[in-house]
Amino acid sequence: MMGVKKLLQRYSDNVLTYFKHAITNAVSEGLNSKIQIIQASARRFHCFESNRTRILFHCGSYFVKKFPGQKS
């Protein structure tokens, strides 16, 4: 029980702040995790621009343009 008491004392400010503002960094942690997975699978790419494009594509802020006559 002493471990739980110390833990609560150490993080009490952060816990109370969460209940006051209800904001977490879960979205940024999830995005960071996704980027780490993409980078791990892209070790064969040596060009920074290729890695950047993969990250933007898989995280939803890069869209491939369709050319006229191209099927989806």
N, C-alpha and C positions, 0 to 999 in steps of 0.2 A: 504493500500500500504506500510505502514511502516513495517509491518510484513514481507512482501516479500523482502523488501530491507535488513532488518536485516538477514533474512535467506540466501540471496545471499552473503552478506558480510561474514557471519559465515562460509559458505561452499564453498566459491569461490576457495580456493586452491585445494580442493578435486575435484571440477567440472573441473577445468583447467587441473589437473593431468589426469583425465579420458580422456579428449580430446587429451592429449599428448600421452598417452600410450594405451588407449582403453582396459584396463584390469579392470574387476570387480570381486567381490567375490560371484557372483550369483551362481556358481556351488557349492561352499562350503556351502552356505546358503541353497540351495536345498537339498544337501546331509544331512545336519544337520536336516532339517525339516523331511526328510524321516526317519532318525534314531529316532527322537523323537516320530514319529507315531508308529514305530515298538516297541519301549520301552513301550509306553502307552498300546499297545495291548498285551504285554508280562508281565504284572504285576504278573501273576501267577507263572512265572518262578523265582525261588530263586537262581538258579545256574548261576554264571557269565558266564560260558562257554556256556550255552544254549542261553543266550542273545547275546553273541558275535557271535555264529554260525548263529543265525537268522539274525542279522544285516549284516554279511558278505554275507549270501545267498541272501538276498533281495537287497543288494547294488551291487551285481554282481562280487564279488571277491572270492566267495566260490562256488565250483562246486561239485555236488554229483557224486561220482564215480558209474558207472554202473557195475554190476556184470555180469559175463558171463551167457548168457541165460536169462537175465532180459529184459523184453519188455520196450520200452520207453514210 
